[in-house]
């Protein structure tokens, strides 16, 4: 056996992995909680054939740690209408509660989900299911039509807030990925420098100051970025081909975006810094007078069609992703005549055809 066989790298945490937690918070934040009476608790335990001095997990039989919502509060990112009250709660252990999530209790027990009773080879599953079926038949949980009670306007505002927060998390994810890539590059550079330092010491040469080298690299990087930023933001364009610019002016802005601009992006001649700026809403607003980031990085493991939508569920990006330097992006479809002049200036600065 190798040491690598007993090692498991922690999973990479991403901001967008927490969107379900945010949605659940928007549901749980409005769910009423009704404290049960002694008699109501006794009635539930009697149905489940448990004594108050020996309460076990209803699903697997381990010692209980909490009471689980038997019928889920959230499904398809919206409240089901059930609330926190005794007719919708059963004793559970943390393993079962986390594994079950918002799945139907019986489907989950008999599934191959991680930590499900079946997966853990819990004995007497038939008897446990029978008791839970009795609970399901004998209890009458409260179910609420939230939207009807609070009104459609306030209800819509609540879920618009949730969607806006998801969109902001998506923007934060882009920034965090950029930071991760920069740090990874820095670590690779440090590893190379450390190797060089060891070799130099081995052959009797003075050891380089790695920290000073990093400062130097950082200053060079910042200088290059500042030069690129000034070039973009001030529209400082080199002499360009007037015929090419004139041809762009004769086209509709949508044609320019879907053909000339798309080809420029996919040519891989734009610097990484510019590609990063094209993913920033504030920069794109100033550079193109557009209300959405020009590029939106495609996220793996997430519904493609949903990624293209804003908080109101409207598509803001073309359906087919484009590839830039091996990475896939959505290209904004929100271009109008008012954006055309600034778009052409950008193309004049960066397109080889304009030189």
PyMOL commands that set and color helices and strands:
alter all, ss='L'
color gray80, all
select helices_A, chain A and resi 3-6+15-28+38-47+86-88+94-100+105-109+125-138+146-150+152-202+210-233+242-249+253-266+272-277+281-288+304-307+337-350+352-354
alter helices_A, ss='H'
color red, helices_A
select strands_A, chain A and resi 66-69+74-75+78-79+89-92+295-297+322-324+327-331
alter strands_A, ss='S'
color yellow, strands_A
deselect
rebuild
show_as cartoon
